[in-house]
Amino acid sequence: MARKKSKFVKDAALAYIKEHKLKVKGAAKMDDAELEKAIQDAMAKWAKTYEKKEGEQPFVCTVKDGGCGAFIHDEATWCWRCGHDVNEDETGGWPPQEEEEQEEEEQEEEEQEAEEDEEDVGEEDADEEDAGEEDEEGEEDEEGEEDEEGEEDEESGSEDDLNLSTEKILKLSRKIGLDAWEMGKELSIILNKKLYKVRHENFTDYCRDELTMSRATAYGYVRISDNIEKDDAAQLTIQKMLVLAKVKDGRKRAALVKKALPEAAGGKGMDVKDLRSEVSASRDKDADRSPGRPSTGAAYRKHVGDTFKCAVKDFSSLKKKGDTVMIVDGLFGDKTALQVTRLKSSFKFEFVELEEDE
């Protein structure tokens, strides 16, 4: 009996290209069939090179476990074709990675807005300084040389700090819990002091060029160091900590940490899958239902798999970041709609609860 062909997941494929730096030109403009063929050809070439170098065939997305049989990289956590979980400890897959990327994109949007606000304040301060220059020219001339020397020393020190942190990060293992925690601490320093700007335009470029990791991965380590105790990090896997670090409530996170810790460390040894399910259930229960914020969770799972039609013109009004449109369709029921929000380079789709007219 022939095996049913696995569904091609375009978002997973595009993210895989970016994560593993595949040479596929114009990927975003290809349709599904073209993109699947292009990646398949690229992976076939890579597989030949890998086999010659390593003397064995590369990993594949295992068919018996529900995969599609496609070649995948050793360090991959999801399959480029079907999005299947290809982690040895079953903690990967495209859905959790997609959730991680969406969170990072939202965080990046917030950071950019904060930086823009800082620049606006800086411009106002600069205007005030210009106005005062006429009255203080003499004093500034006398102190100018000292200020320039101080700036040079500060810039030199910043580069030394960046080099030191980068060196520490590169010596740490990305497979050991405690090392992941230490890595997060160093990355936090680089972020908070904006040391990456010494050599790079943004944090994304720094992570890619000097650490060979994605921005999303880096922020995952930062969340670990911010939300997990160092002693617990020594007893937990990185996958467990990534899940636990998403729990914002400190008391609930501490309770889940106890469940996740191995029995030898006084915990219950809960595995990653059960841990992820419990965290997800907790999110659904405590979801913020305040006006203006989309409601999420179990109440809308009934819509999984639903399809509906909408015209391209429905999104034509979304010109700039933050613009929103509501799509009301009988399929969603009388009290539910689909909210579409324009982000920097994509759209965000969320089910929302409609408020009754007063």
C-alpha positions, 0 to 999 in steps of 0.5 A: 500500500502506497504511503500518503504524501505528507502535506507541504508546510511552506512556513516551515520550509521558509524558516528552515531555509533561513535557519540553515542558510540554504541557497534557494534564491527567490524562495518567498516568491515561489509557489508551494510546488516550486519551493518544495522542488528547490529545497529538495534539490538543495538538500540532495546536493548537501546530502551527497557532500555530507555522505562523502565527508562523514561516510554515512547518509544524513538523517531523514524525517523518519517515516515510521514516526509519521514523517515524510522521509526528507533529508534533514540537518543533524541539528534540525528540530523540524522537517523542512517539508512537513514540519514534523518533530525530528528532535531525538527527545521529541521536543521539536517540530514546527508548531513550537518553533512557529510560536517562538518566532511569532513571540520574537517578532512581537518582541522585536516590534516592541523593541523597535518602537522603544528605540524610536521613542529613545531617538525622539527624546534624543532629538529633543535633547539635542535641540535643547543642547543646540539652544544652549550652545551659544551661551556656553561655547567657551566652556565647551571649547575648554572641555571638548578634548576631554569629552572626546577622549572619554568617548574613545575610551568608552567605545574601546571598552565596549568592544572589549566587553563584546569580545569577552562576552562573545568568547565566553558564549562560544566556549559554552555548549548548546546542549547543556542546561547550565551552559545555556543559562550562562549563555543567556546571562552573557547575551543579556549583557550584550542586549542591555548594553547594546554592545552588538552595535560596536560591530553590527547594525542590529542584534540579529546580524551579531547572532548570525555572524559571530555566534552562528545562531538565530535571533530567536534562539538567542532570546530563548537563552535570555529567557532561560537566564531571566526566569530559571534559577541557576541551580535548577538549570543545572538539573534541567534540559534546555528543552524543558527550560525553554518551555518553563521560561514562557510562564510569566507567573513566578509562583506557577513557574516555580511549581512547574519547575518542581514537576520538571526536575528529575526525581533524583533532584526532588522533582517528579520528572515530568517529560517535555510533552506533558510539561508543554501541555500543562503550560498551554492549559495554564495559558488558556485558563489565565488568558487576558480577557480585557477589552481590546485584547483578543481572547485565546485558548480552548474556547476557539479550538473548535475553529481549528481546521475551519476554512473561509474566503476573504478577498485580497482587498480586505487587507488593502486598508492595512497600510502601516504597522498596527493597522487592524481589520476584523473579518466576521464570518458566520462560520465563526459564530455570532460572537467570534471574529478573525482579527488581522493586524499588520506587523512590520513584514507580515500579518498576525491572525487572531480569533477575538471575542466580539463585544455586544452593543450596549 
